[in-house]
Amino acid sequence: MEPNVRVRFAPSPTGPLHIGGVRTALYNYLFTKKHNGTFILRIEDTDQTRYVANAEQYIIDALNWCKIPFDEGPGKEGGFGPYRQSERKNLYKKYADILLEKGWAYYAFDTAEQLDAHRKGHEAEGKTFIYNWHNREKGRLVNSLVLTDDEVQKRINSGENFVIRFKNPQDETLILEDEIRGTIKIDTNSLDDKILFKSDGMPTYHLANIVDDHLMEISHVIRGEEWLPSLPLHNLLYKAFGWDCPKFAHLPLILKPVGKGKLSKRDGDKLGFPVFPLEYTNEETGDVSRGYKEDGYFADAFINMLAFLGWNPGTEQELFSLEELIKEFDLKRVSKSGAKFNPDKTKWFQQQYMQTKSDAELTKLYIPILEEKNISKEKIYVEKVISLIKERAVFIEDFWGLSSFFFEAPTEYDAKNVKKNWKEGTPELMQELIAVINNIEDFSSENTESKIKAWITEKEIGFGKVMQPLRLSLVGKLAGPHLFDIIAMIGKQETVARLNNSIEKL
């Protein structure tokens, strides 16, 4: 019988949540929900020097906006809390002591200056200093492997700084399994003895991470590939404690648009796109970083885009609802190689989702923009406008530029198009057109089009001589949806008023 699927997203609250972190959370969420499991948020705040006060709330707000909320975490107790590592720090010393007792760890008293001297000495000989089996017991390093128990206790009692290091086994080959990358072989002689616990009473990431994953009964660890070098240590820690190891999956990096290097905030600033889900204000500097939400992206478009940065469904389908993503998601279809970020593709997803939204839904988003401009129109009118212009829009903010003429008469006319299409004789032709329009009773789009085109045919003049000046008069430029839809929407009185206005001004 398969164990309960429990996965965790474990960010550090050191600043805003990068879209790489959001994608990690998304893949964890999709995997969990597909297997009817539990999605846990754990805040890994052991590094208090980099802690940012508003970062935790930002992470929670970002997950909620993305519609991938956690089942357990801060404020959602599930019997495995606390969910902040800083509130669990009393747990970790016990487990560090267990490793010491079992011989899987040792005290090290080397000062930063001593270690720096060792590094420089190795560099002078063209070598790299690694604290491990090669030198840990030769007497040049100061640790409990070479000191007597009394000497160790005396140093600790005197308040001397120490760390607890993991004791990697010598001359072994680790056979590790990754759900995405397959079998990985590691020579333990190449591993350095990582620090697990510091003398300030705080664990390092490695110890806290493993202890918390075990105590929270995490079944699958799905994380970024930057943690792949830590996999041997984490695997050995499970072995040292005698615990069952969860399954691991390491996700590929999200790469810069040029395809080389990890995507960063600097790339977004340089190329003009956000790298955070929500806008973020640095409380210390006041600097504001752009967010996808505030830039006008729909959450479902953003999530759909993120899902494809490293995963594919194996079909031609690109648009997926969250429910469809849950159904189709499979770690076996996650790529091993990095995924190049494409800002234009992100906008494509946004535009596709614009078309899937109902006119009523978009109207709710557009009305506040109209109200800011002191424009009040019936919802049914605004819905009709949106139905005519939304296929050209990427963002809600585009609506005004695409539809202002439905609400206000143009005050300016495109000079280039005026020069090309407003000729000698055009004013007289527009006066005749006004007379035709005034005689039309049924002002529907279809009937108005039929009447005006019949008049143009009867006069035996080119359609462009009438239609282009007419559009200029109504819109101010040669743009917009079907001309007779515009005429039907603004009505006979407004159509005539705009024609008179253009005759007077042009």
C-alpha positions in Angstrom: 0.0 0.0 0.0 1.3 3.4 -1.0 2.1 5.7 2.0 0.3 9.0 2.4 1.7 11.6 0.1 3.0 14.5 2.1 5.2 17.2 0.4 6.5 20.5 1.6 7.5 23.8 0.1 10.2 25.2 2.4 11.3 28.7 1.5 13.6 30.9 3.5 12.0 34.3 4.4 14.9 36.4 3.0 12.9 38.4 0.5 10.3 38.1 -2.2 9.4 34.8 -3.6 11.2 34.4 -7.0 9.2 32.7 -9.8 11.6 29.8 -9.5 10.4 29.3 -6.0 6.7 29.6 -7.1 7.3 26.9 -9.8 8.8 24.6 -7.1 5.7 25.3 -5.0 3.4 24.6 -8.0 5.0 21.3 -8.9 4.8 20.2 -5.2 1.1 21.3 -5.2 0.2 19.5 -8.5 2.0 16.3 -7.4 0.3 16.4 -4.0 -3.2 17.0 -5.3 -2.9 14.4 -8.0 -2.2 11.8 -5.3 -4.7 13.2 -2.8 -1.9 14.2 -0.5 -1.1 17.1 1.8 0.8 20.2 0.7 2.8 21.8 3.6 4.4 25.2 3.9 7.4 25.3 6.2 9.3 28.5 6.8 13.0 27.8 7.1 14.2 30.8 9.0 17.2 29.4 10.8 19.4 32.1 9.2 18.3 35.0 11.3 21.0 37.3 9.7 19.1 37.3 6.4 15.6 37.3 7.8 13.2 39.8 6.3 10.2 40.7 8.4 7.5 40.9 5.7 8.8 38.0 3.6 6.8 35.2 5.2 3.5 37.1 4.7 4.5 37.8 1.1 5.1 34.0 0.5 1.7 33.2 1.9 0.0 36.0 -0.2 1.8 34.8 -3.3 0.7 31.2 -2.9 -2.9 32.3 -2.3 -2.9 34.6 -5.4 -1.6 31.7 -7.5 -4.5 29.6 -6.2 -2.1 27.0 -4.7 -2.7 27.4 -1.0 -1.0 25.1 1.5 -3.0 22.6 3.6 -0.7 22.8 6.6 1.6 25.6 7.7 1.8 28.8 9.8 -1.8 29.5 10.8 -3.0 26.2 9.5 -1.9 23.7 12.2 -2.1 20.1 11.2 -0.6 18.3 14.1 3.0 18.5 12.8 3.9 22.0 13.8 5.3 24.4 14.6 5.9 25.2 10.9 8.7 27.8 11.4 12.1 26.3 12.0 13.0 29.1 14.5 10.1 27.8 16.7 11.5 24.3 16.5 15.2 25.1 17.4 14.9 23.2 20.7 14.4 20.0 18.7 17.6 19.9 16.8 20.3 19.6 19.5 18.8 16.3 20.5 19.3 14.9 17.0 22.8 16.3 16.7 23.6 14.5 20.0 22.2 11.2 18.5 24.6 11.5 15.6 27.5 12.2 18.0 26.6 9.1 20.0 26.4 6.9 16.9 29.7 8.1 15.6 28.2 9.8 12.6 29.2 13.3 13.7 32.0 15.0 15.7 32.9 18.3 17.4 35.2 20.7 15.5 36.9 23.6 17.2 38.8 25.0 14.3 38.6 28.8 14.2 37.7 30.7 11.0 41.4 32.0 10.9 42.8 28.5 11.1 40.5 27.2 8.3 41.4 30.1 6.2 45.1 29.4 6.7 44.5 25.8 5.6 42.7 26.9 2.5 45.4 29.3 1.5 48.1 26.7 2.1 46.3 24.3 -0.2 45.8 27.0 -2.8 49.5 27.7 -2.8 50.1 24.1 -3.7 47.4 24.1 -6.4 45.0 22.1 -4.3 41.5 22.6 -2.8 41.0 22.3 0.9 38.2 19.9 1.9 37.4 19.1 5.5 36.9 15.3 5.3 38.4 11.9 5.8 41.6 13.0 4.1 42.7 15.3 6.9 40.2 15.2 9.8 42.2 12.8 11.9 45.8 13.8 11.0 46.2 16.2 13.9 46.3 19.4 11.9 42.6 20.0 12.4 41.2 20.5 15.9 38.2 18.2 16.5 36.9 15.5 18.7 38.3 12.7 16.5 41.8 13.7 17.6 41.1 15.2 21.1 40.4 13.1 24.2 36.8 13.2 25.6 38.1 15.2 28.5 39.7 17.8 26.3 36.5 18.1 24.3 34.4 18.6 27.4 36.9 21.1 28.8 36.7 23.2 25.6 32.9 23.1 25.6 32.7 24.0 29.3 35.0 27.0 28.8 32.7 28.4 26.2 35.0 27.8 23.2 33.2 28.1 19.9 32.5 24.8 18.1 30.5 23.3 15.3 29.2 19.7 14.9 30.3 18.2 11.6 28.9 15.2 9.8 31.4 12.3 9.5 31.1 11.1 5.9 32.0 7.4 5.4 35.2 6.6 3.6 35.7 4.5 0.5 32.0 3.9 -0.2 29.9 4.4 -3.4 26.4 5.8 -2.8 23.7 4.7 -5.2 21.1 7.4 -5.1 17.8 7.6 -7.0 16.2 10.8 -8.2 12.6 10.7 -9.6 13.7 13.0 -12.5 17.4 12.3 -13.0 17.4 8.5 -12.4 20.4 6.8 -10.7 23.2 8.9 -9.4 26.5 7.4 -8.1 28.7 9.3 -5.6 32.1 8.5 -4.2 31.9 9.3 -0.5 35.6 10.3 -0.6 34.7 13.3 -2.6 32.3 14.7 0.1 33.2 17.3 2.7 32.1 17.0 6.3 29.3 19.6 6.3 28.5 21.5 9.5 25.2 20.4 11.0 25.1 22.4 14.2 26.6 25.7 15.3 27.7 26.8 18.8 25.0 29.5 18.8 22.4 26.7 19.3 21.1 26.8 15.8 21.2 24.0 13.3 22.4 24.4 9.7 19.9 23.8 6.9 21.1 20.2 6.4 20.2 19.0 9.9 17.0 21.0 10.4 15.8 20.0 7.0 16.2 16.3 7.5 14.8 16.3 11.0 11.8 18.3 10.0 11.1 16.2 6.9 11.2 13.1 9.0 9.0 14.5 11.9 6.5 15.9 9.4 6.4 12.5 7.6 7.4 14.0 4.2 7.1 11.3 1.5 8.5 13.2 -1.4 11.1 16.0 -1.5 10.6 18.0 -4.7 13.0 20.9 -4.8 15.3 22.9 -7.1 18.5 21.4 -8.7 20.7 23.7 -6.6 20.1 21.2 -3.8 21.3 18.2 -5.9 24.9 18.5 -4.4 23.3 18.1 -0.9 21.5 14.8 -1.9 24.4 12.5 -0.8 24.6 14.2 2.7 20.8 14.1 3.1 20.7 10.5 2.1 23.5 9.6 4.5 21.7 11.5 7.3 18.6 9.3 6.9 20.9 6.3 7.0 22.6 7.6 10.1 19.4 8.1 12.0 18.0 4.8 10.7 15.0 6.5 9.1 13.3 5.7 5.8 14.4 8.1 3.1 11.7 10.0 1.2 11.8 10.0 -2.6 13.7 12.9 -4.1 13.1 14.9 -7.3 15.3 17.8 -8.3 13.8 20.3 -10.7 15.7 22.1 -13.5 16.7 25.7 -13.3 14.7 28.5 -14.9 17.2 30.1 -17.2 17.6 33.7 -18.5 15.9 34.5 -21.8 19.2 34.1 -23.6 19.4 30.5 -22.3 22.5 30.8 -20.2 22.5 31.2 -16.4 19.8 31.3 -13.8 17.0 33.8 -14.2 17.5 36.8 -11.8 15.8 40.0 -10.8 18.4 41.8 -12.7 17.3 40.1 -15.9 13.8 41.2 -15.3 14.8 44.8 -14.6 17.0 44.9 -17.7 14.5 43.4 -20.1 11.3 44.8 -18.6 9.4 41.9 -17.0 8.7 40.9 -13.4 10.4 37.9 -11.7 8.1 37.9 -8.7 4.4 36.9 -8.5 3.4 40.0 -6.4 4.8 43.5 -6.2 7.4 43.7 -3.3 8.5 46.7 -1.3 11.9 46.4 0.4 11.1 47.8 3.9 14.7 48.9 4.4 15.5 50.6 1.1 11.9 51.4 -0.1 12.8 49.8 -3.5 9.7 48.4 -5.2 10.0 45.2 -7.4 7.3 44.6 -10.0 4.9 41.7 -9.7 2.9 39.7 -12.2 -0.4 40.5 -10.4 0.2 44.3 -10.4 1.4 44.1 -14.0 -2.0 42.9 -15.0 -1.5 39.1 -15.4 -4.2 36.7 -14.6 -3.1 34.2 -11.9 -4.2 31.2 -14.0 -2.2 32.5 -17.0 0.8 32.9 -14.8 0.5 29.4 -13.4 -0.1 27.9 -16.8 3.1 29.6 -18.0 5.1 28.4 -15.0 3.9 24.8 -15.4 5.5 24.7 -18.8 8.9 25.9 -17.6 10.4 22.4 -17.1 7.4 20.2 -17.7 5.4 19.2 -20.8 2.2 17.0 -21.1 3.5 15.1 -24.1 0.8 16.5 -26.3 0.3 19.7 -28.4 -2.1 21.2 -25.7 -0.7 24.3 -24.0 -3.7 25.8 -22.2 -4.5 23.9 -19.0 -6.8 24.8 -16.1 -5.4 24.1 -12.6 -7.6 21.0 -12.5 -6.2 19.8 -15.8 -2.7 20.4 -14.7 -3.3 18.3 -11.6 -4.7 15.5 -13.7 -1.8 15.5 -16.2 1.2 16.3 -14.0 3.8 13.6 -13.8 7.4 14.0 -12.5 8.6 11.7 -15.3 7.7 14.4 -17.8 9.8 17.0 -15.9 12.9 17.9 -17.9 16.5 17.3 -16.6 17.8 20.4 -18.5 17.1 24.1 -17.7 14.0 25.8 -19.0 14.6 29.1 -20.9 12.2 31.9 -19.7 10.4 33.6 -22.6 8.7 36.9 -21.7 6.8 37.0 -25.0 5.4 33.5 -24.3 4.2 34.7 -21.0 2.3 37.5 -22.7 0.9 34.9 -25.1 -0.5 32.9 -22.2 -2.0 36.1 -20.8 -3.7 36.9 -24.1 -5.0 33.4 -24.5 -6.6 33.5 -21.1 -8.1 36.9 -21.9 -10.1 35.1 -24.5 -11.3 32.5 -22.1 -12.7 35.0 -19.6 -16.4 35.8 -19.9 -17.4 39.3 -20.9 -19.1 39.7 -17.5 -16.0 38.7 -15.7 -13.9 41.2 -17.6 -16.5 43.9 -17.2 -16.0 43.7 -13.4 -12.3 44.4 -13.9 -12.9 47.2 -16.5 -15.5 49.2 -14.7 -13.1 50.5 -12.0 -10.9 51.9 -14.8 -13.9 53.7 -16.3 -15.0 55.0 -13.0 -11.5 56.6 -12.5 -12.2 58.5 -15.7 -15.7 59.5 -14.4 -17.4 57.4 -17.0 -20.6 55.7 -16.0 -22.2 53.2 -18.4 -24.6 50.3 -18.0 -22.9 46.9 -17.4 -24.6 45.5 -20.5 -23.1 48.2 -22.6 -19.6 47.7 -21.2 -19.9 43.9 -21.8 -20.8 44.5 -25.4 -17.8 46.8 -25.8 -15.5 44.1 -24.3 -16.9 41.5 -26.6 -15.8 43.6 -29.6 -12.3 44.5 -28.4 -11.0 41.8 -26.1 -9.3 39.7 -28.8 -6.9 42.5 -29.4 -6.1 43.0 -25.6 -3.4 41.4 -23.6 -4.1 43.2 -20.3 -7.2 44.8 -18.8 -5.3 48.1 -18.9 -5.3 47.7 -22.7 -9.1 48.0 -22.8 -9.2 51.8 -22.6 -6.8 52.3 -25.5 -8.9 49.9 -27.6 -12.3 51.2 -26.6 -12.2 54.8 -25.5 -14.2 55.9 -28.6 -17.1 53.9 -27.3 -17.3 56.2 -24.3 -15.9 59.5 -25.6 -15.8 61.3 -28.9 -12.2 61.7 -30.2 -10.6 65.1 -29.5 -7.7 64.5 -31.8 -7.3 62.8 -35.2 -4.3 60.8 -36.5 -2.5 63.4 -38.6 -1.0 60.8 -41.0 -4.3 59.2 -41.7 -6.1 62.6 -42.0 -3.6 63.7 -44.7 -4.1 60.4 -46.6 -7.9 60.1 -46.3 -9.4 63.5 -45.7 -9.4 64.9 -49.2 -10.9 67.9 -51.0 -14.6 67.1 -51.3 -14.6 64.8 -48.2 -16.6 67.3 -46.0 -19.3 67.5 -48.6 -19.4 63.7 -48.8 -19.7 63.4 -45.0 -22.6 65.9 -45.1 -24.4 63.7 -47.5 -23.7 60.7 -45.3 -25.2 62.5 -42.4 -28.4 62.9 -44.3 -28.4 59.1 -45.1 -27.8 58.3 -41.5 -30.6 60.5 -40.3 -33.0 58.6 -42.5 -32.1 55.2 -41.1 -34.8 54.0 -38.6 -33.4 50.6 -37.7 -30.0 51.5 -36.4 -28.7 47.9 -35.9 -25.2 47.2 -37.2 -26.5 45.0 -40.0 -29.1 47.4 -41.3 -26.9 50.5 -41.1 -24.2 48.7 -43.0 -26.7 47.7 -45.7 -28.1 51.2 -46.1 -24.8 53.0 -46.2 -23.1 50.5 -48.5 -26.2 50.7 -50.8 -25.8 54.5 -50.9 -22.1 54.3 -51.7 -22.8 51.8 -54.6 -25.6 54.1 -55.9 -23.2 57.1 -55.9 -20.6 54.9 -57.8 -17.7 56.0 -55.6 -15.0 54.0 -53.9 -15.8 52.6 -50.5 -12.6 53.9 -49.1 -13.6 57.5 -49.8 -16.4 57.1 -47.4 -15.4 54.4 -44.9 -12.0 55.8 -44.1 -13.2 59.3 -43.3 -16.1 57.9 -41.4 -13.9 55.7 -39.2 -11.6 58.7 -38.6 -14.6 60.8 -37.5 -15.9 58.2 -35.1 -12.6 56.8 -33.7 -9.9 59.4 -34.4 -7.7 56.9 -36.2 -8.0 54.0 -38.6 -8.4 51.4 -35.8 -11.0 49.5 -33.9 -13.5 46.7 -34.4 -16.1 46.4 -37.2 -17.2 50.0 -38.1 -20.9 49.4 -38.1 -20.7 47.7 -34.7 -19.2 51.0 -33.4 -22.0 53.0 -35.1 -24.7 50.7 -33.6 -23.1 51.0 -30.1 -22.7 54.8 -30.0 -26.1 55.4 -31.7 -27.4 57.8 -34.4 -27.2 61.0 -32.4 -23.6 60.5 -31.4 -22.5 59.3 -34.9 -23.9 62.4 -36.5 -22.4 64.7 -33.8 -18.9 63.1 -34.4 -19.3 63.5 -38.2 -20.2 67.2 -37.7 -17.3 67.7 -35.4 -14.8 66.2 -37.9 -16.2 68.3 -40.7 -15.7 71.4 -38.5 -12.2 70.5 -37.3 -10.7 68.8 -40.4 
